[in-house]
Amino acid sequence: MHGAVLREFGKSVEGRSLVAIPTKLASDYYKALQARVSETTAQIHIRALRAFFNAQKKICRINPFADLELGKIDQPARVVFCTKAQRDELIQAEKDDDLQFIFLAGFDAGLRKNEIIEARVFFFDLKGHATHLQNTATLRLKDNEARTIPMTKRFRRFLDRYLKGKQQNDFALKPEVEHGKAPIATISTDHSTTSSTRWTSRASRWGGERKPSTGSASRLT
């Protein structure tokens, strides 16, 4: 995250030395952020830049972001999408391995939808008990920054069985069609349709309305 913030700020002050960043420029940059992103995101950027300049005290005698007054953030009420009890019930009751992978990758590893769809076998380090996310030919991570996520014991146990026999560069969720090829519309047992139906059936038991895309459908685009 900080790398992306610094790159963006660097583009806006291209040609300036670190010691030549005035407070006025920092204030104008904050206002520009507020105009195009949420206040929460703007403050994340400013705090990252403030921390960066603090770390460069030997070079920059003045931190242009140090005394910048930040706006008030109105925190919205938290929406509970799924309780821990509901999460565990869904995972334990699911018999479809592909859907169980989606549940565990999302709930236990915190992967985003597209990261689950595009996850490769080599992302998952079973010996090191970690998931290493990185860009691939079909996946661009948020801010283009790779990250490592500790792996829970139950996710590791599941992956030990689920990934067996798959090659390192294979998708964890096996696609039914290749990139650039359309599916055969006449096949009534399409995996994406049946999986989505089963997801909807599971989700309806606890009031969920969200429906994830499976790899077979989403990797077409």
C-alpha positions as CSV (number, residue, x, y, z in Angstrom):
1,M,0.0,0.0,0.0
2,H,2.7,2.5,1.0
3,G,4.6,1.8,-2.2
4,A,1.6,2.8,-4.3
5,V,1.0,5.9,-2.2
6,L,4.6,7.1,-2.7
7,R,4.6,6.4,-6.4
8,E,1.4,8.5,-6.8
9,F,2.7,11.3,-4.8
10,G,6.0,11.2,-6.6
11,K,4.2,11.7,-9.9
12,S,2.4,14.8,-8.6
13,V,5.7,16.4,-7.5
14,E,7.9,15.2,-10.2
15,G,11.2,17.0,-10.4
16,R,11.1,18.3,-6.8
17,S,13.7,17.3,-4.2
18,L,12.4,15.8,-0.9
19,V,13.8,18.8,0.9
20,A,11.8,21.1,-1.4
21,I,8.3,20.0,-0.6
22,P,6.5,22.9,1.1
23,T,3.5,22.6,3.5
24,K,1.3,24.4,0.9
25,L,1.9,21.7,-1.6
26,A,1.1,19.0,0.9
27,S,-2.1,20.7,1.8
28,D,-3.1,21.1,-1.9
29,Y,-2.3,17.4,-2.5
30,Y,-4.6,16.4,0.4
31,K,-7.4,18.6,-1.1
32,A,-6.9,16.9,-4.5
33,L,-7.2,13.5,-2.8
34,Q,-10.4,14.5,-1.1
35,A,-11.9,15.5,-4.4
36,R,-11.5,12.1,-6.0
37,V,-11.4,9.5,-3.2
38,S,-13.2,9.0,0.1
39,E,-12.0,10.8,3.2
40,T,-10.9,7.6,4.8
41,T,-8.7,6.7,1.8
42,A,-7.4,10.2,1.6
43,Q,-6.3,10.1,5.2
44,I,-4.6,6.7,4.7
45,H,-2.5,8.3,1.9
46,I,-1.6,11.3,4.1
47,R,-0.7,9.2,7.1
48,A,1.5,7.1,4.9
49,L,3.3,10.1,3.5
50,R,3.6,11.6,7.0
51,A,5.3,8.4,8.2
52,F,7.6,8.4,5.2
53,F,8.8,11.9,5.8
54,N,9.3,11.2,9.5
55,A,11.6,8.3,8.5
56,Q,13.6,10.7,6.3
57,K,14.5,13.2,9.0
58,K,18.2,13.1,8.2
59,I,17.3,14.3,4.7
60,C,14.2,16.4,5.3
61,R,14.4,18.8,8.2
62,I,10.7,19.6,7.8
63,N,7.9,17.1,7.4
64,P,5.3,18.9,5.2
65,F,2.6,16.6,6.3
66,A,3.3,16.8,10.0
67,D,0.9,19.5,11.0
68,L,-1.7,19.0,8.3
69,E,-5.1,19.0,9.9
70,L,-7.2,16.1,8.7
71,G,-10.9,16.1,8.2
72,K,-13.5,14.3,10.3
73,I,-14.5,10.8,9.3
74,D,-18.1,9.8,9.9
75,Q,-18.0,6.0,10.5
76,P,-21.0,4.2,9.0
77,A,-22.7,1.5,11.1
78,R,-21.0,-1.8,10.7
79,V,-22.9,-4.3,8.6
80,V,-22.4,-7.9,9.8
81,F,-22.4,-10.0,6.6
82,C,-21.7,-13.3,8.2
83,T,-21.0,-14.2,11.8
84,K,-18.2,-16.6,12.8
85,A,-20.8,-19.3,13.7
86,Q,-22.5,-18.9,10.3
87,R,-19.1,-19.0,8.6
88,D,-18.1,-22.3,10.3
89,E,-21.5,-23.8,9.6
90,L,-21.2,-23.0,5.9
91,I,-17.7,-24.4,5.6
92,Q,-18.5,-27.6,7.6
93,A,-21.7,-28.3,5.7
94,E,-20.3,-27.7,2.2
95,K,-19.6,-30.9,0.3
96,D,-18.6,-29.4,-3.0
97,D,-14.8,-29.0,-3.0
98,D,-14.8,-25.9,-5.3
99,L,-17.2,-24.0,-3.2
100,Q,-15.4,-25.0,0.0
101,F,-12.2,-23.6,-1.6
102,I,-14.0,-20.4,-2.2
103,F,-15.3,-20.2,1.4
104,L,-11.9,-21.0,2.9
105,A,-9.9,-18.7,0.6
106,G,-12.3,-15.9,1.4
107,F,-13.0,-16.4,5.1
108,D,-9.7,-17.9,6.3
109,A,-7.2,-16.2,3.9
110,G,-9.1,-13.0,3.2
111,L,-8.6,-13.3,-0.6
112,R,-10.6,-10.9,-2.8
113,K,-13.0,-12.3,-5.4
114,N,-10.7,-12.0,-8.4
115,E,-7.8,-13.4,-6.3
116,I,-9.8,-16.5,-5.6
117,I,-10.8,-16.9,-9.2
118,E,-7.3,-16.4,-10.6
119,A,-5.3,-18.2,-7.7
120,R,-2.6,-20.5,-9.0
121,V,-1.4,-23.6,-7.2
122,F,2.0,-22.1,-6.6
123,F,0.4,-19.4,-4.5
124,F,-0.1,-21.9,-1.7
125,D,3.0,-22.8,0.3
126,L,1.8,-25.8,2.3
127,K,5.2,-26.4,3.9
128,G,5.6,-22.8,5.0
129,H,1.9,-22.5,6.0
130,A,1.5,-19.4,4.0
131,T,-0.3,-18.0,0.9
132,H,1.9,-15.9,-1.3
133,L,-0.2,-13.7,-3.7
134,Q,1.6,-12.2,-6.7
135,N,0.8,-10.8,-10.1
136,T,0.4,-13.3,-13.0
137,A,-0.5,-13.1,-16.7
138,T,-4.2,-13.1,-15.7
139,L,-4.1,-11.4,-12.3
140,R,-3.2,-7.8,-11.3
141,L,-3.2,-7.4,-7.5
142,K,-4.6,-4.2,-5.9
143,D,-1.8,-1.6,-6.0
144,N,0.3,-4.2,-7.9
145,E,1.8,-5.3,-4.5
146,A,2.4,-8.9,-3.6
147,R,1.5,-10.0,-0.1
148,T,2.0,-13.0,2.1
149,I,-0.9,-14.3,4.3
150,P,-0.5,-16.9,7.1
151,M,-2.4,-20.1,6.4
152,T,-4.9,-21.5,8.9
153,K,-4.6,-25.1,9.9
154,R,-8.0,-26.1,8.4
155,F,-7.2,-24.3,5.1
156,R,-3.9,-26.1,4.9
157,R,-5.5,-29.5,5.6
158,F,-8.1,-28.8,2.9
159,L,-5.5,-27.6,0.3
160,D,-3.3,-30.7,1.0
161,R,-6.2,-32.8,-0.5
162,Y,-7.7,-30.3,-2.9
163,L,-4.5,-29.4,-4.8
164,K,-3.2,-32.9,-5.0
165,G,-2.4,-33.9,-8.6
166,K,-2.5,-30.3,-9.9
167,Q,0.5,-28.7,-11.5
168,Q,2.1,-25.6,-9.9
169,N,0.9,-23.2,-12.6
170,D,-2.6,-24.6,-12.7
171,F,-5.5,-22.5,-11.5
172,A,-6.6,-23.7,-8.0
173,L,-10.2,-23.5,-9.3
174,K,-10.1,-25.5,-12.5
175,P,-11.7,-23.6,-15.4
176,E,-14.0,-25.5,-17.7
177,V,-13.0,-23.3,-20.7
178,E,-9.7,-21.6,-21.6
179,H,-9.1,-17.9,-21.8
180,G,-10.6,-16.5,-25.0
181,K,-12.8,-19.5,-25.7
182,A,-16.6,-19.4,-25.2
183,P,-18.4,-22.1,-23.3
184,I,-20.8,-24.5,-25.1
185,A,-24.2,-23.0,-24.3
186,T,-26.0,-26.2,-24.9
187,I,-24.4,-28.0,-21.9
188,S,-27.0,-27.9,-19.2
189,T,-24.7,-29.1,-16.4
190,D,-22.4,-26.0,-16.7
191,H,-20.3,-25.9,-13.5
192,S,-20.7,-22.1,-13.0
193,T,-24.5,-22.5,-13.1
194,T,-24.8,-25.4,-10.7
195,S,-22.2,-23.9,-8.3
196,S,-23.9,-20.5,-8.2
197,T,-27.2,-22.2,-7.6
198,R,-25.8,-24.2,-4.7
199,W,-24.2,-20.9,-3.3
200,T,-27.5,-19.2,-3.4
201,S,-29.2,-22.1,-1.6
202,R,-26.5,-22.0,1.1
203,A,-26.6,-18.2,1.4
204,S,-30.4,-18.0,1.6
205,R,-30.3,-19.9,4.9
206,W,-28.6,-16.9,6.7
207,G,-29.9,-14.0,4.6
208,G,-26.9,-13.5,2.3
209,E,-27.5,-12.0,-1.1
210,R,-24.0,-12.0,-2.5
211,K,-23.0,-14.6,-5.1
212,P,-19.4,-15.2,-5.9
213,S,-18.3,-15.9,-9.5
214,T,-16.6,-19.3,-10.0
215,G,-13.5,-19.7,-12.0
216,S,-15.2,-21.4,-14.9
217,A,-17.3,-18.3,-15.7
218,S,-15.2,-15.3,-14.7
219,R,-12.0,-16.3,-16.4
220,L,-13.8,-15.9,-19.7
221,T,-13.6,-12.1,-19.4
